[in-house]
Amino acid sequence: MFLGIIDLIHTLAYTGMDLFPGYDSNLPTQLWIAARYLQAISILSATVFINKNVKPYALFFGYLVVCSILIVSIFSRIFPECYIEGIRLTSFKIYSEYIITFILLISILFLIKKRPEFEKRMFFLLVFSIISTIISELAFTFYVSVYGFSNFVGHIFKIIEFYLIYKALIQTGLKNPLNSLFLKLKRSEESYKEAYDRASFYKDLFTHDIRNIMQSLNLSVEIIKKDSNVKENMINIIEDQISRATKLISNVQKLSEIETIKINLEKIEINKKLKNVIAYIYQSFPEKNLEINLDLFPNEILVLANDLIVDVFENILINAILYNEEKIIEITIKASEFKENKKHFMKLEFIDNSKGIKDTLKEIVFQRGYNEAKGSVGMGLGLSLVKKILESYNGKIWIENRVEGDYSKGSNFIILLPMVII
């Protein structure tokens, strides 16, 4: 409305209308620039403050004050000159058009960033409306006469611009509001589904790891009952498991933040973490004949991760043991450097002699619910958690055969972790 008021005065101020005696073509040019500044800043503000609470009366009063100041400053000849009759446009006018164009370009970027807030048709109409405005502004930097061709082209694109705004905000937003309404409902549905999935995911994580802890505790108790000589060692294992349960609660809390806030990753020394996990694995499976070999870097290697990396290593190693029917369970952990898209990763390979995973299942095992479909416990759920954790580090995981072309000879679980280059 306020833009319309200034643009109406701009039209009536043209030489030949004779409504404002004593003023030349500088007057409509000044009114034009004032209106375009107001318009560009308004569009930018609208894209920045989408979905923010705005008080209509305060907004109306603010525009009334600004509009009044602009009009009074122009008619009192305080506003900078924009056109020198019969000579040229002023530098202020030309630079103003460029500044207005820059503001509009920034508006488009904000609009693209807020793309999900708009129904598709409305979004494109608004973008093309701003583009038309930019073309119009650039056209107004070239004319010498206010009746010249460039001036004419600028006004044509101004008409196109307002027509597109009408189609976007009036016709689409008011005459066909159901599209926008259903878009919001769909987003709400997706938001609630994501929240439900997250809650389910954390429940799975907790029950999965608690089950492993309880199995270790039960095993320790059974061994104590049968052999009192190992009592002290078993007490250490039980204490270890209690400590793991406490840590698990903390880790579940951290994991719950992965999708809601940006996790602060730390510099983790990977050799030390792996050795601690392997020591825990040996303690947890005293009845198994394990041979875990390490082929790591001789020096300290830092990666970007957090304490959940321990959960990653444990899940991979436990699966390699649980799904292995060999008398001697062999696992080799091999480290190397890997580059992808100019980024440095630490590549860790967990190579085992288990019964392997069929090629058709190598992707499926990372999906939640795989264990239910397979009729077993452990592998599907554990690997889905591993994948989730590694993705939060901007890392990866995939599975290859230990022996190329023969999955039954064992598996090679490969993970990538972002390296810290010193």
C-alpha positions in Angstrom: 0.0 0.0 0.0 2.7 2.5 0.9 4.7 1.6 -2.2 1.6 2.2 -4.2 1.2 5.6 -2.6 4.7 6.7 -3.5 4.4 5.1 -7.0 1.1 7.0 -7.6 2.8 10.3 -6.6 5.7 9.3 -8.9 3.3 9.0 -11.8 1.5 12.2 -11.0 4.8 14.1 -10.7 5.8 13.4 -14.3 6.4 16.5 -16.5 3.2 17.2 -18.4 0.9 16.2 -15.6 1.3 19.8 -14.2 0.2 18.8 -10.7 3.4 19.9 -8.9 4.5 23.2 -10.5 8.1 24.3 -9.9 9.4 20.7 -10.0 11.2 19.1 -13.0 11.9 15.4 -13.9 14.1 15.1 -10.8 11.0 14.8 -8.6 9.6 11.6 -10.2 13.1 10.1 -10.3 13.6 10.8 -6.6 10.2 9.3 -5.8 11.1 6.2 -7.8 14.4 5.6 -6.0 12.7 6.1 -2.6 10.0 3.6 -3.5 12.6 1.1 -4.8 14.7 1.3 -1.6 11.6 0.8 0.5 10.6 -2.2 -1.7 14.0 -3.9 -1.8 14.4 -3.6 2.0 10.9 -4.8 2.6 11.4 -7.9 0.4 14.7 -8.7 2.1 13.1 -8.3 5.6 10.2 -10.5 4.5 12.6 -13.3 3.5 14.7 -13.0 6.7 11.7 -12.9 9.1 9.5 -15.6 7.6 7.5 -17.3 10.3 8.4 -14.6 12.9 5.7 -12.9 14.9 5.1 -9.4 13.6 2.8 -6.9 15.2 0.6 -5.5 12.4 -0.1 -2.1 14.1 3.5 -1.5 14.8 4.4 -2.5 11.2 1.8 -0.2 9.8 2.9 2.7 12.0 6.5 2.1 11.1 5.8 2.2 7.3 3.6 5.3 7.8 6.5 7.1 9.5 9.1 6.0 6.9 6.9 6.8 4.0 6.0 10.2 5.3 9.7 11.1 6.0 10.7 10.0 2.4 7.9 12.1 0.8 8.5 15.2 3.0 12.3 15.0 2.4 11.8 14.8 -1.4 9.3 17.7 -1.6 11.4 19.8 0.7 14.4 19.2 -1.6 16.5 17.4 1.2 16.6 14.1 -0.6 19.7 13.7 -2.9 19.2 14.7 -6.5 18.7 11.8 -8.9 18.3 13.5 -12.4 19.6 16.7 -13.8 17.1 17.9 -16.4 18.2 17.3 -20.0 21.7 16.2 -19.0 22.1 12.9 -17.1 21.3 10.7 -14.2 23.3 11.5 -11.0 25.8 9.2 -9.5 23.6 8.8 -6.5 20.8 7.5 -8.6 22.9 5.1 -10.6 24.7 3.7 -7.5 21.4 3.4 -5.7 20.0 1.2 -8.5 23.1 -1.1 -8.1 22.6 -1.2 -4.3 19.0 -2.0 -4.7 19.9 -4.8 -7.2 22.4 -6.2 -4.7 19.7 -6.2 -1.9 17.3 -8.0 -4.2 20.0 -10.6 -5.1 20.5 -11.2 -1.3 16.7 -11.6 -1.0 16.7 -14.4 -3.6 19.4 -16.2 -1.7 17.4 -16.0 1.5 14.3 -17.1 -0.4 16.1 -20.2 -1.8 17.3 -20.9 1.8 13.7 -20.8 3.0 12.4 -22.8 0.0 10.6 -25.5 2.2 8.4 -22.7 3.6 6.7 -22.1 0.3 4.4 -24.0 -2.0 6.2 -24.7 -5.2 4.2 -22.3 -7.5 4.4 -19.5 -5.0 8.1 -19.9 -4.6 8.9 -19.6 -8.3 6.5 -16.7 -8.8 8.2 -14.8 -6.1 11.7 -15.6 -7.4 10.8 -14.5 -11.0 9.1 -11.4 -9.5 12.4 -10.4 -7.9 14.3 -11.2 -11.0 12.0 -8.9 -13.0 12.6 -6.2 -10.4 16.4 -6.6 -10.9 16.0 -6.3 -14.7 13.9 -3.2 -14.2 16.4 -1.6 -11.9 19.3 -2.2 -14.3 17.3 -0.7 -17.1 16.9 2.5 -15.1 20.7 2.9 -14.9 21.0 3.6 -18.7 18.4 6.2 -19.8 19.2 9.8 -20.5 15.6 11.0 -21.1 12.8 10.0 -18.7 10.9 9.3 -21.9 13.7 7.1 -23.4 13.5 3.4 -24.5 15.5 2.1 -21.4 13.0 3.9 -19.1 10.1 2.4 -21.0 11.6 -1.2 -20.7 12.1 -0.6 -16.9 8.5 0.2 -16.5 7.4 -2.8 -18.5 9.3 -5.1 -16.2 7.9 -3.2 -13.2 4.4 -4.2 -14.4 5.5 -7.8 -14.8 7.0 -7.8 -11.3 3.9 -6.6 -9.6 1.7 -9.0 -11.7 3.9 -11.9 -10.5 3.6 -10.7 -6.9 -0.2 -10.6 -7.3 -0.2 -14.1 -8.7 2.0 -15.4 -5.8 0.6 -13.6 -2.8 -3.0 -12.8 -3.7 -4.1 -15.5 -6.1 -2.0 -18.4 -4.7 -1.8 -17.3 -1.1 -5.4 -16.0 -0.6 -7.6 -17.4 -3.4 -6.0 -20.8 -3.2 -4.8 -21.0 0.4 -5.4 -24.8 0.8 -2.1 -25.6 -1.1 -0.2 -23.6 1.5 -2.2 -25.1 4.4 -1.6 -28.7 3.2 2.1 -28.0 2.8 2.3 -26.9 6.5 0.3 -30.0 7.5 2.6 -32.3 5.6 5.6 -30.7 7.2 4.1 -31.2 10.7 3.4 -34.8 9.9 7.0 -35.3 8.7 8.3 -33.5 11.8 6.3 -35.8 14.2 7.4 -38.9 12.2 11.0 -37.9 12.6 10.6 -37.4 16.3 8.9 -40.8 16.6 11.7 -42.5 14.6 14.4 -40.8 16.8 12.7 -42.0 20.0 12.4 -45.5 18.6 16.1 -45.4 17.5 17.3 -44.4 21.0 15.1 -47.1 22.6 16.7 -49.7 20.2 20.2 -48.4 21.1 19.6 -48.7 24.8 18.0 -52.1 24.7 20.7 -53.5 22.3 23.7 -52.5 24.4 22.0 -53.2 27.7 21.3 -56.7 26.5 25.1 -57.2 25.7 26.0 -55.8 29.1 23.5 -58.1 30.9 24.8 -61.1 29.0 28.3 -60.4 30.2 27.1 -60.0 33.8 25.2 -63.2 33.6 28.2 -65.0 32.2 30.4 -63.6 35.0 28.0 -64.8 37.7 27.8 -68.3 36.2 31.6 -68.6 36.1 31.8 -67.4 39.8 29.3 -70.1 40.8 31.3 -72.8 39.0 34.8 -71.7 39.9 35.6 -69.6 43.0 39.2 -69.2 42.0 38.3 -66.7 39.3 36.2 -64.7 41.6 38.4 -61.6 41.7 38.7 -61.5 37.9 35.0 -61.8 37.5 34.3 -59.0 40.0 36.5 -56.8 37.8 34.4 -57.8 34.7 31.2 -57.0 36.6 32.5 -53.6 37.7 33.5 -53.0 34.1 30.0 -53.8 32.9 28.4 -51.5 35.5 30.8 -48.7 34.3 29.7 -49.5 30.7 26.0 -49.2 31.6 26.6 -45.8 33.2 28.5 -44.7 30.1 25.8 -46.1 27.8 23.2 -43.7 29.4 25.6 -40.8 28.8 26.2 -42.0 25.2 22.4 -42.3 24.5 22.0 -38.7 25.6 24.8 -37.6 23.2 23.3 -39.7 20.3 19.9 -38.1 20.9 21.5 -34.8 20.1 22.9 -35.8 16.8 19.8 -34.9 14.8 18.7 -31.9 16.9 21.9 -30.0 17.4 25.4 -30.0 15.9 27.6 -32.3 17.9 31.0 -30.9 18.9 33.5 -33.4 17.7 36.8 -33.9 19.4 40.3 -35.0 18.4 40.4 -38.7 19.3 43.6 -40.7 19.3 42.4 -43.9 17.5 45.2 -46.4 18.4 44.6 -46.0 22.1 40.8 -46.3 21.7 41.2 -49.5 19.7 43.5 -51.1 22.1 41.2 -50.4 25.0 38.2 -51.9 23.1 40.2 -55.0 22.2 41.1 -55.5 25.9 37.4 -55.3 26.7 36.6 -57.8 24.0 39.1 -60.4 25.3 37.6 -60.0 28.8 34.0 -60.3 27.5 34.6 -63.6 25.6 37.0 -65.6 27.8 35.5 -68.9 26.4 36.3 -68.0 22.8 39.7 -68.6 21.1 40.4 -65.1 19.8 43.3 -63.8 17.7 42.9 -60.1 17.2 45.9 -58.6 15.3 46.6 -54.9 14.8 48.2 -53.3 11.8 48.1 -49.7 12.8 50.1 -46.5 12.2 53.3 -46.5 14.4 52.6 -42.9 15.4 49.6 -41.3 17.0 46.7 -40.7 14.6 44.0 -38.2 15.4 40.4 -38.3 14.0 37.4 -36.2 14.5 34.9 -38.2 16.6 33.6 -38.5 20.1 33.2 -41.3 22.8 30.6 -43.1 20.7 33.5 -44.3 18.5 34.0 -47.0 21.2 30.5 -48.2 20.5 31.3 -48.4 16.8 34.4 -50.6 17.4 32.7 -52.8 19.9 29.7 -53.5 17.7 31.8 -54.5 14.7 34.1 -56.8 16.8 31.2 -58.4 18.7 29.4 -59.2 15.4 32.6 -60.7 14.0 32.7 -63.0 17.0 29.0 -63.9 17.4 28.7 -64.8 13.7 31.8 -66.9 13.6 31.8 -70.7 13.8 35.5 -71.3 13.5 37.5 -72.8 16.3 40.0 -69.9 16.2 38.3 -66.6 15.5 40.8 -64.4 13.6 40.3 -60.7 13.3 42.8 -58.3 11.7 42.4 -54.5 12.1 44.3 -52.7 9.4 44.8 -48.9 9.2 45.6 -46.8 6.2 45.2 -43.3 4.8 42.4 -42.6 2.3 41.7 -39.5 0.2 38.3 -38.6 -1.2 37.2 -35.3 -2.6 40.4 -33.7 -1.4 39.6 -34.8 2.2 41.8 -37.0 4.3 40.3 -40.0 6.1 41.6 -42.8 8.2 40.6 -46.1 6.7 40.1 -48.9 9.2 39.5 -52.5 7.9 38.1 -55.1 10.3 38.9 -58.4 8.5 37.5 -61.6 10.0 37.2 -65.3 9.1 33.4 -65.4 10.0 30.8 -67.1 7.9 30.5 -63.9 5.9 27.6 -61.9 4.6 25.9 -62.5 1.2 26.4 -59.8 -1.4 22.7 -59.2 -1.5 22.6 -58.4 2.2 25.7 -56.1 2.4 23.5 -53.0 2.3 20.5 -54.3 4.1 22.4 -55.1 7.3 22.8 -51.4 8.0 19.0 -50.9 8.0 17.0 -50.8 11.2 14.7 -53.8 11.5 17.1 -56.1 9.6 17.5 -58.3 12.7 13.8 -58.8 13.1 13.4 -59.8 9.4 16.4 -62.2 9.7 15.0 -63.7 12.9 18.1 -63.0 15.0 19.5 -60.5 17.4 22.5 -58.3 17.3 23.8 -57.7 13.8 21.1 -55.6 12.1 20.5 -53.3 15.0 24.1 -52.9 16.0 25.2 -52.0 12.4 22.4 -49.5 12.0 23.6 -47.7 15.1 27.2 -47.9 13.8 26.2 -46.3 10.5 24.2 -43.5 12.3 27.2 -42.7 14.5 29.7 -42.6 11.7 27.5 -40.4 9.5 27.4 -37.9 12.4 31.2 -37.7 12.1 30.9 -37.3 8.3 32.4 -40.8 8.0 31.3 -43.9 6.1 31.0 -47.7 6.5 30.6 -50.5 4.0 31.3 -54.3 3.7 33.5 -56.2 1.3 34.4 -59.9 1.2 37.7 -61.0 2.8 38.3 -63.1 -0.3 37.2 -61.4 -3.5 34.2 -63.3 -5.0 33.6 -65.6 -2.1 31.6 -64.2 0.8 31.7 -67.4 2.8 35.5 -66.9 3.6 34.8 -63.9 5.9 34.0 -60.2 5.8 35.9 -57.0 5.7 34.1 -54.1 7.5 35.6 -50.8 6.2 35.1 -47.5 8.0 36.3 -44.0 7.1 37.0 -41.4 9.8 37.9 -37.8 9.1 41.6 -37.3 10.0 43.1 -34.4 11.7 46.1 -33.2 9.6 48.8 -31.6 11.7 
